Structures are given as structure tokens and as C-alpha cells.
């Protein structure tokens, strides 16, 4: 059985992302996995990288709140992230969380051979929602094939995490059928992932 770190980043716990998180938690637990659930908007975690962090790093220390989060990542075999896409990116709350938690040399490092990925052996599932329909992205000439690159390649793969499932649903605010379609896609991905 696996240890699952499930991370929701949405200000409304009753949002579509919140419903998807509940579904994933249920599926994982039914399969016998241990789940630790994090709701970044309800946690008392400062997601702003600041001087306190640089001061601690300069002394070779890790702030206590960061160390606690890193212990949860160490515990986990499987990582699940759910969030909306805002301005073609993940919410600032999640980005800031990663800024503070996925630090060098714990999550990654560099040596004479190059990048050292310290989170190998972990796998991830990412499920995101887009409020706008995909046609808007075409109109704006935004390459939809690369919107998830920051998360998939620049964060998770950079640290050595194997991203196995990505669920993206466009138009969840514009089309009535999209929320149901998103939940169905998330459940199917979770069944494969677990």
C-alpha cells in the first residue's frame, strides 16, 4: 500500500476542485492507501518566501514549518495536486508553497555532474480546471500544450517526481456538463494512478 499526500489549492473547499479531492481521497482509502490531506488555503502555512527563509538557509537551518511539510513529502510515495488554472498558471498559494518547501538540497541539488533529483521514486497525479473554454486560448494564441510545463517539468520532474496522470478540463464555468465530465475524468485517472 502507498502513502498518499493529497494537496488541494482552492479558496472554496466546496469547489469542483474540492469535490475532486474528496473523490480521490475516497478512492485511495478504499484501495487501502494511507492519505494525508492538505488544504493549502486552510493551513496555517506562510506561502511567501521571505527573508526569514534566506536567513535560516544562510545559517544552514530549515524553518520548522518547512521541515514539517518536507516530512510529509518524505513520507509520501504518491503525490496528488488539485487546483484551478488562473492567468495560465497555478495559484500563487501553491507556487509559494513550493518555493518554501521544495528547497535545495532537500528536494534537489547540483553537483559536478549536474542536477541531482532527490525526490525520485515518487509519482504524481495533477488535476486542474480552467474556467474558460479552450477556444479562448486558441483566440489568444496560447499554446495549451505547454500550460502545464511549469508544474510537470519545472517543478515535479525537476525534483525527480514521475508525473503519471494529468487531468485538464476547460470551460468548467462556461459549460454545465464540464463539472461532471471533470469529476468523471479525475475518478478514472485516480483509479489508474492507485
C-alpha atoms as one frame of an Amber mdcrd trajectory, in Angstrom:
protein
   0.000   0.000   0.000   1.117   3.537  -0.712   1.349   6.715   1.319  -0.541
   9.466  -0.490  -0.059  13.205   0.000  -3.168  14.922  -1.368  -2.883  18.691
  -1.803  -5.857  20.917  -2.642  -5.299  24.567  -3.546  -8.606  26.396  -3.912
 -10.105  29.086  -1.651 -13.517  27.358  -1.690 -13.425  23.854  -0.165 -16.797
  23.154  -1.818 -15.460  23.984  -5.289 -15.175  21.494  -8.129 -11.524  21.062
  -7.157 -12.634  20.329  -3.596 -15.140  17.733  -4.809 -12.431  16.119  -6.925
 -10.106  15.990  -3.898 -12.795  14.222  -1.842 -13.314  11.680  -4.622  -9.596
  10.969  -4.902  -9.279  10.573  -1.124 -12.151   8.073  -1.097 -10.691   6.052
  -3.970  -7.232   5.929  -2.378  -8.570   4.910   1.027 -10.839   2.225  -0.471
  -7.743   0.733  -2.068  -6.051   0.619   1.345  -3.682   3.568   0.923  -2.855
   5.966   3.757  -3.812   9.558   2.869  -2.633  12.849   4.331  -4.835  15.683
   3.096  -3.587  19.259   2.828  -5.850  22.180   2.031  -3.381  24.998   1.428
  -5.985  27.717   1.941  -6.934  26.337   5.351  -3.453  25.539   6.601  -1.559
  27.904   8.822   1.421  27.889   6.460   3.068  31.064   5.231   3.470  30.555
   1.495   5.536  33.691   0.937   9.243  33.114   0.523  10.892  35.835   2.564
  13.971  36.969   4.422  13.210  34.571   7.269  13.878  31.737   4.832  17.071
  33.221   3.415  18.317  33.952   6.934  17.633  30.354   8.027  19.289  28.907
   4.913  22.320  31.145   5.484  22.701  29.502   8.899  22.216  26.018   7.445
  18.793  25.750   9.096  15.346  24.832   7.836  12.363  26.735   9.296  10.204
  24.461  11.469   7.074  24.893   9.340   9.011  23.969   6.182  10.613  20.967
   7.879   7.152  19.670   8.861   5.965  19.883   5.250   9.115  18.181   3.993
   8.495  15.299   6.413   5.092  14.754   4.793   6.720  14.673   1.355   9.346
  12.229   2.671   6.531  10.006   3.982   4.625  10.006   0.682   5.071   7.639
  -2.252   2.334   9.278  -4.303   1.570  12.983  -4.643  -1.721  14.434  -5.846
  -2.255  18.127  -6.626  -5.616  19.719  -7.441  -6.073  23.374  -8.341  -7.575
  25.826 -10.838  -5.523  27.470 -13.565  -5.528  31.245 -13.100  -3.766  33.515
 -15.592  -2.314  30.428 -17.299  -0.604  29.319 -14.097  -1.183  27.558 -10.772
  -2.427  29.676  -7.862   0.182  31.810  -6.096  -0.560  29.921  -2.867   0.707
  26.675  -4.432   3.671  28.307  -6.158   4.713  29.924  -2.876   4.288  26.629
  -1.046   6.702  25.019  -3.491   9.096  27.999  -3.211   9.428  27.388   0.513
   9.168  23.585   0.709  10.937  22.153  -2.347  14.300  23.550  -1.366  17.908
  22.793  -2.175  19.485  20.449  -1.046  16.435  18.568   0.273  14.317  18.276
  -2.922  17.111  18.856  -5.414  20.748  19.806  -5.612  23.581  20.349  -8.066
  26.928  18.623  -8.263  29.771  18.378 -10.760  27.607  16.141 -12.977  24.614
  18.492 -12.926  21.142  18.230 -11.417  20.566  15.860  -8.501  16.893  14.919
  -8.208  16.219  13.926  -4.605  12.544  13.006  -4.982  12.954  10.078  -7.358
  10.758   7.092  -6.568   7.691   9.289  -6.076   4.877   9.549  -8.603   2.299
  12.279  -9.074  -1.183  12.973 -10.350  -2.270  16.527 -11.181  -5.868  17.585
 -11.840  -6.651  21.141 -12.917  -9.657  23.143 -14.015  -9.864  26.044 -16.439
 -12.822  28.394 -16.124 -12.630  29.450 -19.764 -13.349  27.236 -22.752 -10.366
  26.058 -24.782 -11.434  28.208 -27.742 -10.415  31.302 -25.783  -6.847  30.006
 -25.569  -6.848  29.469 -29.333  -8.116  33.023 -29.825  -5.313  34.376 -27.622
  -2.777  32.120 -29.397  -1.749  30.490 -26.119  -0.146  27.107 -26.652  -2.255
  24.847 -24.468   0.289  22.059 -24.802   2.681  23.991 -22.564   0.483  25.481
 -19.831   1.284  22.575 -17.503   5.051  22.651 -18.184   5.852  24.740 -15.093
   4.206  22.164 -12.847   5.093  18.992 -14.720   8.645  19.765 -15.848   9.780
  22.864 -13.951   8.705  21.646 -10.522   7.872  17.962 -10.193  10.140  16.402
 -12.815  12.919  18.851 -11.823  12.862  17.248  -8.357  12.664  13.716  -9.784
   8.930  13.047  -9.399   7.360  10.885 -12.123   4.163  12.631 -13.293   1.866
   9.773 -14.309  -1.568  11.378 -14.622  -2.677  14.862 -15.674  -6.343  15.765
 -15.927  -7.204  19.113 -17.526 -10.775  20.279 -18.027 -11.547  23.518 -19.864
 -14.706  25.598 -19.625 -15.893  24.496 -16.177 -17.524  27.902 -15.639 -18.897
  28.150 -19.179 -20.495  24.768 -19.841 -22.884  22.943 -17.498 -21.655  19.468
 -18.447 -17.995  20.220 -17.702 -18.041  19.789 -13.899 -19.479  16.276 -14.223
 -17.028  15.467 -17.017 -14.130  16.691 -14.861 -15.149  14.562 -11.874 -15.507
  11.514 -14.104 -12.071  12.089 -15.652 -10.496  12.624 -12.214 -12.019   9.405
 -10.840 -10.835   7.415 -13.851  -7.321   8.852 -13.538  -7.266   8.106  -9.796
  -8.287   4.502 -10.423  -5.336   4.151 -12.807  -2.950   6.038 -10.533  -3.711
   3.985  -7.423
